[in-house]
Amino acid sequence: MIAPTPVIDSQRAEFADAAVETRFNQHHIVRRVAQLNVSLLFCVAFYLAFAATDLTTLGTTTTAFLLLTARVMVALLAVAGCIVLRQRRDSVPTAIAVACTVEAVGMAVFMVLCWFQPDATAWNALSLDLMVVAIYINVPNRLVYATLIALASSAAFTAMVLVQQTLGTDDMVAMVLLLMLANALGYIGARRYHLAQREAFRSALALQQLADRDPLTGCFNRRVLQKGVLEAEITRARRYGTSLSVVLCDIDHFKRINDSHGHGAGDQVLADFAVLLLAMTRDAVDSVIRYGGEEFLLILPETELDGAIKLAERIRLAAADTGTQLERGRHVTVTASFGVATIGPGQMHWQGTAADLIDAADTQLYRAKEGGRNCVRGMPFRPSAVQARA
Ligand SMILES: Nc1nc2c(ncn2[C@@H]2O[C@H](COP(=O)(O)OP(=O)(O)OP(=O)(O)O)[C@@H](O)[C@H]2O)c(=O)[nH]1
């Protein structure tokens, strides 16, 4: 079925549907981890380079060395983050956890550094402005977490300056305004970036739908077969020793519908038949492919011959029961014929191809048509079965 356009929650700048958001994050994980690594190494360089300011402010005192130790700890944490990312490079939760941990610990240590250098409050406030923007924009993270960490750091710094009373009222007001500006700019920039990325992903999904789906029925088109969907299922069935069935179904005497009711009515019948197929198969497990004009291929992973035949029977009865309501009160009913072929769980060493399996189902469909139509024929796949019709 053609999936509805995913909704983007504009405040959180994420997809409203968690499953789509996960898919989006997974799609970008390689680039996201690479960017995060660069940001962490930047953080290491930044923290260590600014140790020079501790020494100029505090001299070679014990406090200066303690602060240097704190800076080294943050740098080591960031390096540890890079190592974890190397080990779990495909994990979205790990990337988010690393980003949040380094940001939160880095900002907490920054507060300690500032506490011991009250004379440098103005410079530190300027640094914090830049760091806040970096948290929003330069460190890949969820916008909601980046916002929380940036706001909490800004509030903690403001509270500290109030407690230490290191700035006069004018400077204090300017500092708070600049912090608000940094947060606003960072949030707006990051939100625009997050939204633009998701809009691009949504467009790519829509294009993929257009490329992979048949517009009349919403079923997959044959391009999906060419991309190897059946080969992948055969490989999976062989590896795990499970069954795999394919069903070819063809609407009976479909030409007569076109001839007597018109092509538009024929299209409507096809669309209704496809709705039935999509509704009666397992969502996101089975694949329904429009194989030809009025011919459909069902790929049913982990389905034995009996199960596939039962499903085909259910669809056959439902199709004959339902029919299609046409304009001017006309109603047409169609029947369909089904051919089923199955690779059983004991055929792990079977060497056939996807085309062989489809040919076997086609042979069964041919038997169903020969047997009077409106019926199901099926058998376990044997390589010789393909030749049986010839
Ligand atoms: N309306 C419509 N008709 C289509 C479409 N694609 C194929 N057809 C028609 O489907 C008909 C298939 O006819 P046949 O191959 O003779 O098969 P049939 O009439 O179903 O006969 P059996 O399969 O032997 O039961 C042809 O008339 C095609 O023009 C489509 O997208 N829309």
The ligand as a Gaussian input file, in Angstrom:
#p B3LYP/6-31G(d) Opt

LIG

0 1
 N       -8.086000      -1.926000     -17.627000
 C       -6.869000      -2.446000     -17.708000
 N       -6.658000      -3.529000     -18.445000
 C       -5.438000      -4.055000     -18.510000
 C       -4.371000      -3.485000     -17.809000
 N       -3.260000      -4.227000     -18.050000
 C       -3.631000      -5.238000     -18.871000
 N       -4.948000      -5.142000     -19.156000
 C       -5.769000      -6.003000     -19.998000
 O       -5.885000      -7.285000     -19.396000
 C       -6.294000      -8.188000     -20.419000
 C       -5.633000      -9.527000     -20.218000
 O       -6.198000     -10.402000     -21.134000
 P       -5.729000     -11.910000     -21.332000
 O       -4.225000     -11.970000     -21.198000
 O       -6.324000     -12.419000     -22.569000
 O       -6.265000     -12.657000     -20.078000
 P       -7.742000     -12.843000     -19.549000
 O       -8.761000     -12.173000     -20.376000
 O       -7.707000     -12.432000     -18.082000
 O       -7.919000     -14.383000     -19.653000
 P       -7.358000     -15.526000     -18.699000
 O       -6.154000     -14.966000     -17.993000
 O       -6.980000     -16.640000     -19.626000
 O       -8.426000     -15.899000     -17.753000
 C       -5.944000      -7.520000     -21.750000
 O       -7.120000      -7.137000     -22.391000
 C       -5.159000      -6.286000     -21.351000
 O       -5.380000      -5.194000     -22.204000
 C       -4.621000      -2.299000     -17.044000
 O       -3.747000      -1.720000     -16.387000
 N       -5.896000      -1.824000     -17.009000

